[in-house]
């Protein structure tokens, strides 16, 4: 039995760090501290307030720059909501709520209807949609049979044809039962799971379901998670498991009235020890039996603190820059890849703002790197007066990275071409996004090697890399780490 009074340091107050603290409290641990170098909690879940004017009335509304939505499979996020007392809207939205609507546009600006057979009808289109429907059913069956065990959080054992983790299942959905649904652990052997190390495009070819990429690409690639020729299928299918993917297709999604960031603001407010902001961990030393952390506060002064254990929720590929990383840590963490995701919130020329969110699918390929892939209209009630967030990817394995300034300019040009000329950028950023490893390193057992390091030198690793870079998988990874090691 672990001593509940041991002192625990948590680095980072994003979804991972705050969920770690919440799950520690639930297990009776009260002697922890969270350090966050920024002046806010929530990490990439950042929801700035912007003054907007519509029909002569000015008001302040929240906008999103990171996470936007959730679904019925967001189990750990639901536990965060319950703890903080702040809940989602939807999927049945009321007037004035930030609902989910979307369209598809060609890069020329023409509205497209790729999944509506009666619009711009042709036998070729109908044949393609029937093929897609057939392959969707096939994939659903494959994931419940050939790839049984895929739908748990994390990647433990997959490279060896095994599975172990908290189930993502929802009782009654896609073959899930109460016994193999969240929050129960599932465990077993399935050699077919090794296929999940393949890039998703190759995985689809192997199983002759190439058409399903048409469904998966919009909520995956445009959301900053990478391209299907480079990302292991495990990451795609663990984020967009069949249940979640169908919720996206049917637009049965959640949003948060004041933004996703407020989930974590509310959780932080309820913690026994809220995060200490503007405090950076600049050095970690781990002598035998303890952890010495040097922090730099907003006054610039350095201070040393001693802890019994350390939980790292920030990017592990940066860990060696400030910590006494071992040879094994350095080697393993050096293999981490991340996406460069760029976005901005912008206003548009009068009367020319998009009044619905839109996908530019033609730009979701490596050949169009740096181009706008999606624009997000959050407030239907503001009609053409609503600012929108626009997103693009700036890197791809095997391609030359696109410079940030070039991406910003290209996105402006794209939006003008589709009929939404930018007036002013209110916020713009490039974000470290979706840390993962290559298909080769995945197949070589990278995640099992990380698991073997858990607890070494009194250090535990959480965060996006453990399962996937969305807020649900990140929080669920914390639940798993705290549940098994504390």
C-alpha positions as CSV (number, residue, x, y, z in Angstrom):
1,X,0.0,0.0,0.0
2,X,1.4,3.3,-1.0
3,X,1.9,6.0,1.6
4,X,-0.8,8.6,0.9
5,X,1.3,11.4,2.5
6,X,4.2,11.1,0.0
7,X,5.0,14.4,-1.8
8,X,4.3,14.3,-5.5
9,X,5.4,16.8,-8.1
10,X,3.3,17.2,-11.3
11,X,4.8,19.1,-14.2
12,X,2.2,20.8,-16.3
13,X,-1.4,22.0,-15.7
14,X,-2.9,20.9,-19.0
15,X,-5.6,18.2,-19.2
16,X,-3.0,15.6,-18.3
17,X,-1.6,17.3,-15.2
18,X,-4.9,18.4,-13.8
19,X,-6.5,15.0,-14.4
20,X,-3.5,13.4,-12.6
21,X,-4.2,15.6,-9.6
22,X,-7.9,14.8,-9.6
23,X,-7.3,11.1,-9.8
24,X,-4.7,11.3,-7.0
25,X,-7.2,13.1,-4.8
26,X,-9.8,10.4,-5.5
27,X,-7.3,7.8,-4.3
28,X,-6.6,9.8,-1.1
29,X,-3.3,11.5,-2.0
30,X,-3.3,15.1,-0.9
31,X,0.4,16.1,-0.8
32,X,0.9,17.0,-4.4
33,X,1.9,20.2,-6.3
34,X,1.4,21.2,-9.9
35,X,3.8,23.6,-11.6
36,X,2.7,25.4,-14.8
37,X,5.0,27.8,-16.7
38,X,2.2,29.6,-18.4
39,X,-0.2,32.1,-16.8
40,X,-3.2,29.8,-17.5
41,X,-4.3,26.2,-17.1
42,X,-5.7,23.9,-19.8
43,X,-2.7,23.6,-22.0
44,X,-3.8,23.6,-25.7
45,X,-7.4,23.8,-24.5
46,X,-7.4,27.6,-24.8
47,X,-10.7,29.4,-25.2
48,X,-10.1,33.2,-25.4
49,X,-13.0,35.6,-24.9
50,X,-13.5,38.1,-27.8
51,X,-15.9,41.0,-28.0
52,X,-18.2,40.7,-31.0
53,X,-20.9,42.9,-32.4
54,X,-24.1,41.7,-34.1
55,X,-27.2,43.6,-34.9
56,X,-25.8,46.6,-33.1
57,X,-25.3,44.7,-29.8
58,X,-21.8,44.1,-28.5
59,X,-21.1,41.0,-26.3
60,X,-18.2,38.8,-25.2
61,X,-18.0,35.2,-26.6
62,X,-15.6,32.4,-26.1
63,X,-13.7,31.0,-29.1
64,X,-11.6,27.9,-29.4
65,X,-8.0,27.5,-30.6
66,X,-7.4,23.9,-29.5
67,X,-9.9,21.2,-28.5
68,X,-13.4,22.0,-29.7
69,X,-15.7,19.0,-29.1
70,X,-16.4,15.8,-27.4
71,X,-18.7,12.8,-27.8
72,X,-20.4,10.0,-25.9
73,X,-17.1,8.2,-25.7
74,X,-15.5,11.0,-23.7
75,X,-15.6,9.1,-20.4
76,X,-12.6,10.6,-18.6
77,X,-13.7,14.1,-19.7
78,X,-17.1,13.4,-18.2
79,X,-15.4,12.6,-14.9
80,X,-13.5,15.9,-15.1
81,X,-16.9,17.6,-15.8
82,X,-18.4,16.0,-12.7
83,X,-15.5,16.9,-10.5
84,X,-15.4,20.6,-11.6
85,X,-19.2,21.1,-12.0
86,X,-19.0,22.3,-15.5
87,X,-20.8,20.4,-18.2
88,X,-21.1,20.2,-22.0
89,X,-23.9,21.2,-24.3
90,X,-25.3,18.9,-27.0
91,X,-25.7,16.8,-28.9
92,X,-29.2,18.4,-28.9
93,X,-28.3,22.0,-29.0
94,X,-30.5,24.9,-28.0
95,X,-30.5,28.4,-29.6
96,X,-27.5,30.4,-28.3
97,X,-25.4,27.4,-27.7
98,X,-22.2,26.7,-29.7
99,X,-23.6,24.0,-31.9
100,X,-21.9,21.8,-34.4
101,X,-22.7,22.4,-38.1
102,X,-20.4,21.9,-41.1
103,X,-20.1,22.0,-44.8
104,X,-17.6,20.9,-47.4
105,X,-16.1,23.3,-49.9
106,X,-13.8,22.9,-52.8
107,X,-10.7,25.1,-52.9
108,X,-12.4,27.2,-55.5
109,X,-15.1,28.1,-53.0
110,X,-17.9,25.9,-54.4
111,X,-19.9,24.1,-51.8
112,X,-19.5,20.4,-52.1
113,X,-21.8,17.6,-51.1
114,X,-19.7,14.4,-51.1
115,X,-22.0,12.3,-49.0
116,X,-25.4,13.4,-50.3
117,X,-26.3,11.2,-53.3
118,X,-29.2,13.4,-54.5
119,X,-27.2,16.5,-54.7
120,X,-25.4,16.8,-58.1
121,X,-26.5,13.2,-58.7
122,X,-24.5,10.9,-60.9
123,X,-24.3,7.1,-61.1
124,X,-20.6,7.3,-60.4
125,X,-21.2,9.3,-57.2
126,X,-23.9,6.8,-56.1
127,X,-21.7,3.9,-56.8
128,X,-18.9,5.5,-54.7
129,X,-21.2,6.1,-51.8
130,X,-22.6,2.6,-51.9
131,X,-19.0,1.3,-51.9
132,X,-18.2,3.5,-48.9
133,X,-21.2,2.3,-47.0
134,X,-20.2,-1.3,-47.6
135,X,-16.6,-0.7,-46.5
136,X,-17.8,1.1,-43.4
137,X,-19.8,-1.9,-42.4
138,X,-16.8,-4.1,-43.2
139,X,-14.5,-2.1,-41.0
140,X,-16.9,-2.0,-38.1
141,X,-17.1,-5.8,-38.2
142,X,-13.3,-6.2,-38.6
143,X,-12.7,-4.0,-35.5
144,X,-15.1,-6.2,-33.5
145,X,-13.6,-9.5,-34.7
146,X,-10.2,-9.5,-36.4
147,X,-9.0,-6.6,-34.3
148,X,-10.8,-7.3,-31.0
149,X,-9.0,-5.4,-28.2
150,X,-8.1,-2.4,-30.2
151,X,-10.5,-0.1,-28.4
152,X,-8.8,0.5,-25.1
153,X,-6.8,3.5,-24.1
154,X,-3.0,3.3,-24.7
155,X,-0.9,1.0,-26.7
156,X,0.4,-1.6,-24.3
157,X,1.3,-4.9,-25.9
158,X,-0.1,-4.0,-29.3
159,X,3.3,-4.5,-31.0
160,X,3.4,-8.0,-29.5
161,X,-0.2,-8.8,-30.5
162,X,-1.6,-8.2,-27.1
163,X,-3.9,-5.6,-25.5
164,X,-4.3,-4.2,-22.0
165,X,-6.0,-1.0,-20.9
166,X,-9.1,0.7,-19.8
167,X,-11.9,0.1,-22.3
168,X,-13.2,2.9,-24.4
169,X,-16.4,1.0,-25.0
170,X,-19.9,2.3,-24.4
171,X,-22.4,-0.4,-23.3
172,X,-24.7,-1.2,-26.2
173,X,-22.6,0.5,-28.9
174,X,-20.7,-1.3,-31.6
175,X,-20.9,-4.7,-29.8
176,X,-19.7,-3.4,-26.4
177,X,-21.2,-4.9,-23.3
178,X,-21.2,-3.6,-19.7
179,X,-18.3,-6.0,-18.9
180,X,-16.0,-4.7,-21.6
181,X,-17.0,-1.0,-21.4
182,X,-15.4,1.9,-19.5
183,X,-14.1,2.0,-16.8
184,X,-13.3,-1.7,-16.9
185,X,-9.9,-3.0,-18.0
186,X,-9.7,-5.4,-20.9
187,X,-6.8,-7.7,-21.5
188,X,-5.9,-10.4,-24.0
189,X,-3.9,-11.7,-26.9
190,X,-4.7,-11.0,-30.6
191,X,-1.8,-11.3,-33.1
192,X,-3.8,-9.3,-35.7
193,X,-3.3,-6.2,-33.6
194,X,0.2,-5.9,-34.9
195,X,-1.3,-4.6,-38.1
196,X,-2.2,-1.4,-36.2
197,X,1.5,-0.4,-36.4
198,X,1.1,0.1,-40.1
199,X,0.4,3.6,-41.5
200,X,-3.4,4.0,-41.6
201,X,-3.4,4.2,-45.4
202,X,-1.6,0.9,-45.6
203,X,-3.8,-0.6,-42.9
204,X,-6.8,0.3,-45.0
205,X,-5.3,-1.2,-48.2
206,X,-4.5,-4.4,-46.3
207,X,-8.1,-4.8,-45.2
208,X,-9.5,-3.5,-48.5
209,X,-11.4,-0.6,-46.9
210,X,-9.6,2.3,-48.5
211,X,-12.8,4.3,-49.0
212,X,-13.3,4.8,-45.2
213,X,-10.4,7.3,-45.3
214,X,-13.0,9.7,-46.8
215,X,-14.9,9.6,-43.5
216,X,-11.9,9.6,-41.1
217,X,-9.8,12.3,-42.8
218,X,-11.9,15.3,-41.9
219,X,-11.9,14.8,-38.1
220,X,-8.4,13.5,-38.1
221,X,-6.0,15.3,-40.5
222,X,-7.8,18.6,-40.4
223,X,-7.7,18.6,-36.6
224,X,-3.9,18.5,-36.7
225,X,-3.2,14.8,-36.1
226,X,-1.2,14.1,-39.3
227,X,-1.5,12.4,-42.6
228,X,-2.7,8.8,-43.2
229,X,0.5,7.8,-45.0
230,X,2.6,8.4,-41.9
231,X,0.5,8.0,-38.8
232,X,0.2,4.4,-37.3
233,X,-3.3,3.0,-37.7
234,X,-3.4,2.5,-33.9
235,X,-3.5,6.2,-33.3
236,X,-6.3,6.8,-35.8
237,X,-8.5,3.9,-34.6
238,X,-7.9,4.6,-30.9
239,X,-9.0,8.2,-31.3
240,X,-11.7,7.6,-33.9
241,X,-12.8,4.2,-32.8
242,X,-15.9,3.2,-34.7
243,X,-18.3,4.5,-32.1
244,X,-16.7,7.9,-32.0
245,X,-16.4,8.0,-35.8
246,X,-20.1,7.4,-36.2
247,X,-20.8,10.1,-33.6
248,X,-18.8,12.5,-35.8
249,X,-20.5,11.4,-39.0
250,X,-24.0,11.9,-37.4
251,X,-22.9,15.1,-35.7
252,X,-23.8,13.9,-32.3
253,X,-21.2,15.9,-30.6
254,X,-20.6,18.0,-27.5
255,X,-19.3,21.6,-27.0
256,X,-18.8,23.8,-24.0
257,X,-20.6,27.1,-23.6
258,X,-17.5,29.0,-22.3
259,X,-15.0,26.8,-24.1
260,X,-13.1,23.6,-23.4
261,X,-10.5,25.5,-21.3
262,X,-13.2,26.0,-18.6
263,X,-13.4,22.3,-18.0
264,X,-9.8,22.6,-16.6
265,X,-10.3,25.9,-15.0
266,X,-13.2,24.5,-13.0
267,X,-11.2,21.3,-12.1
268,X,-8.2,23.4,-11.0
269,X,-10.5,25.6,-8.8
270,X,-11.8,22.5,-7.0
271,X,-8.4,20.9,-6.4
272,X,-7.0,20.9,-2.9
273,X,-3.8,22.4,-4.4
274,X,-4.5,24.4,-7.5
275,X,-1.7,24.7,-10.0
276,X,1.0,27.3,-9.3
277,X,1.1,29.4,-12.5
278,X,4.0,31.2,-14.1
279,X,6.3,28.8,-12.4
280,X,8.7,26.8,-14.7
281,X,10.5,23.6,-13.7
282,X,14.0,24.4,-15.0
283,X,15.9,21.4,-13.5
284,X,15.1,17.9,-12.2
285,X,17.6,15.8,-10.3
286,X,16.8,12.3,-9.1
287,X,19.2,11.1,-6.5
288,X,18.5,7.7,-4.9
289,X,15.0,7.7,-3.3
290,X,14.0,11.3,-4.0
291,X,13.3,14.0,-6.6
292,X,14.8,17.5,-6.4
293,X,13.0,20.0,-8.5
294,X,14.3,23.5,-9.2
295,X,11.6,26.0,-10.1
296,X,11.7,29.5,-11.4
297,X,8.8,31.7,-10.3
298,X,7.4,34.7,-12.1
299,X,9.7,36.9,-10.0
300,X,12.6,35.1,-11.7
301,X,14.0,33.6,-8.5
302,X,15.1,30.0,-8.4
303,X,13.9,27.7,-5.6
304,X,14.6,24.0,-4.9
305,X,11.8,21.6,-3.7
306,X,12.1,18.0,-2.6
307,X,9.5,15.4,-3.6
308,X,9.1,11.6,-3.3
309,X,7.7,11.1,-6.8
310,X,7.5,13.0,-10.1
311,X,4.8,12.9,-12.8
312,X,5.8,14.4,-16.1
313,X,2.8,15.4,-18.3
314,X,4.7,17.8,-20.6
315,X,6.4,16.8,-23.8
316,X,8.9,14.0,-23.1
317,X,11.1,14.9,-26.1
318,X,12.0,18.0,-24.1
319,X,12.6,16.2,-20.8
320,X,16.4,15.8,-21.3
321,X,16.8,19.6,-21.7
322,X,16.1,20.2,-18.0
323,X,16.3,16.8,-16.3
324,X,19.0,14.3,-15.5
325,X,17.6,12.0,-18.2
326,X,19.1,8.5,-18.3
327,X,20.5,7.0,-21.4
328,X,17.3,4.9,-21.9
329,X,15.1,8.0,-21.5
330,X,17.2,10.0,-24.0
331,X,17.2,7.3,-26.6
332,X,13.5,6.5,-26.2
333,X,12.2,10.1,-26.1
334,X,14.4,11.2,-29.1
335,X,12.1,9.0,-31.3
336,X,9.0,11.2,-30.5
337,X,7.6,13.1,-33.5
338,X,5.1,15.9,-33.2
339,X,2.9,17.8,-35.6
340,X,3.3,21.6,-36.2
341,X,-0.3,22.8,-36.1
342,X,-1.0,26.4,-37.0
343,X,-4.2,28.3,-36.4
344,X,-5.6,31.8,-36.0
345,X,-8.9,33.4,-35.0
346,X,-9.8,36.1,-37.5
347,X,-12.5,38.5,-38.4
348,X,-13.6,38.9,-42.0
349,X,-14.6,41.7,-44.4
350,X,-18.1,42.9,-43.6
351,X,-20.7,40.4,-44.4
352,X,-18.2,37.8,-45.6
353,X,-17.5,35.7,-42.6
354,X,-18.4,32.0,-42.9
355,X,-21.7,31.3,-41.0
356,X,-21.0,27.6,-40.8
357,X,-17.9,25.5,-40.2
358,X,-16.3,24.0,-43.3
359,X,-13.8,21.4,-44.4
360,X,-11.5,21.9,-47.4
361,X,-10.8,18.2,-48.0
362,X,-8.6,18.9,-51.1
363,X,-6.1,20.5,-48.8
364,X,-5.9,17.5,-46.4
365,X,-3.0,15.8,-48.4
366,X,0.8,16.2,-48.0
367,X,1.0,17.9,-51.4
368,X,-1.1,20.8,-50.0
369,X,1.0,21.2,-46.8
370,X,0.5,24.6,-45.2
371,X,-2.9,25.2,-46.7
372,X,-6.1,25.8,-44.7
373,X,-7.9,22.6,-44.0
374,X,-10.8,23.6,-41.9
375,X,-12.5,26.7,-40.6
376,X,-14.6,26.7,-37.4
377,X,-17.7,28.9,-36.9
378,X,-18.7,28.6,-33.3
379,X,-21.7,30.8,-32.9
380,X,-24.6,30.4,-35.4
381,X,-26.4,33.2,-33.6
382,X,-23.8,35.7,-34.9
383,X,-24.4,34.7,-38.5
384,X,-22.0,36.6,-40.8
385,X,-20.5,38.6,-38.0
386,X,-18.8,35.7,-36.3
387,X,-15.0,35.4,-36.2
388,X,-13.7,32.0,-37.3
389,X,-10.7,29.8,-36.4
390,X,-8.7,28.6,-39.4
391,X,-6.3,25.6,-39.2
392,X,-3.4,24.1,-41.2
393,X,-0.6,21.6,-40.8
394,X,3.0,22.7,-41.4
395,X,4.9,19.4,-41.4
396,X,4.8,15.9,-42.9
397,X,7.3,13.0,-42.7
398,X,9.4,13.1,-45.9
399,X,8.3,16.6,-46.9
400,X,10.0,19.9,-46.3
401,X,8.5,21.8,-43.4
402,X,6.6,25.0,-44.3
403,X,7.7,28.2,-42.6
404,X,5.1,29.6,-40.1
405,X,4.9,33.0,-41.9
406,X,4.3,31.2,-45.2
407,X,1.5,29.1,-43.6
408,X,-0.2,32.2,-42.3
409,X,-0.1,33.9,-45.7
410,X,-1.2,30.7,-47.5
411,X,-4.2,30.3,-45.2
412,X,-5.2,33.9,-45.9
413,X,-5.1,33.3,-49.6
414,X,-7.1,30.1,-49.2
415,X,-9.8,31.8,-47.3
416,X,-10.0,34.5,-49.8
417,X,-10.4,32.0,-52.6
418,X,-13.3,30.2,-50.9
419,X,-15.0,33.5,-50.4
420,X,-14.0,34.6,-46.9
421,X,-11.4,37.4,-47.1
422,X,-9.6,38.0,-43.8
423,X,-9.9,41.4,-42.2
424,X,-7.8,41.0,-39.1
425,X,-6.1,38.2,-37.2
426,X,-7.0,38.4,-33.5
427,X,-4.9,35.5,-32.3
428,X,-2.4,33.3,-34.2
429,X,-0.1,30.5,-33.1
430,X,1.8,27.4,-33.9
431,X,1.3,24.5,-31.5
432,X,3.3,21.4,-30.6
433,X,0.6,18.8,-31.5
434,X,-0.1,15.1,-31.4
435,X,3.2,13.6,-30.2
436,X,3.6,10.1,-31.5
437,X,6.2,7.7,-32.9
438,X,6.8,6.3,-36.4
439,X,5.2,3.1,-37.6
440,X,8.6,1.4,-37.4
441,X,9.2,2.5,-33.8
442,X,5.6,1.5,-32.9
443,X,6.2,-2.0,-34.3
444,X,9.5,-2.2,-32.4
445,X,7.7,-1.9,-29.2
446,X,8.2,1.8,-28.3
447,X,5.2,1.9,-25.9
448,X,6.2,-1.2,-24.1
449,X,9.7,0.2,-23.6
450,X,8.1,3.3,-22.1
451,X,6.0,1.2,-19.8
452,X,9.1,-0.5,-18.6
453,X,10.5,2.9,-17.5
454,X,7.4,3.8,-15.4
455,X,8.5,4.3,-11.8
456,X,12.2,4.2,-12.6
457,X,14.0,6.9,-10.6
458,X,10.6,7.7,-8.9
459,X,9.4,9.1,-12.2
460,X,6.1,8.5,-14.0
461,X,5.2,9.6,-17.5
462,X,1.7,10.8,-18.5
463,X,0.4,13.2,-21.1
464,X,-0.6,13.0,-24.8
465,X,2.1,10.5,-25.9
466,X,0.7,7.7,-23.7
467,X,-2.5,7.2,-25.7
468,X,-3.4,10.0,-28.1
469,X,-3.3,13.8,-28.3
470,X,-7.0,14.6,-27.8
471,X,-8.2,15.6,-24.4
472,X,-10.2,12.4,-23.7
473,X,-7.3,10.0,-24.3
474,X,-5.0,12.3,-22.4
475,X,-7.2,12.4,-19.3
476,X,-7.9,8.6,-19.5
477,X,-4.2,8.0,-19.6
478,X,-3.9,9.8,-16.3
479,X,-6.6,7.7,-14.9
480,X,-4.7,4.6,-15.9
481,X,-1.3,5.8,-14.7
482,X,-2.6,6.9,-11.3
483,X,-4.8,3.8,-11.0
484,X,-2.0,1.4,-11.6
485,X,1.0,3.0,-10.0
486,X,-0.3,5.0,-7.0
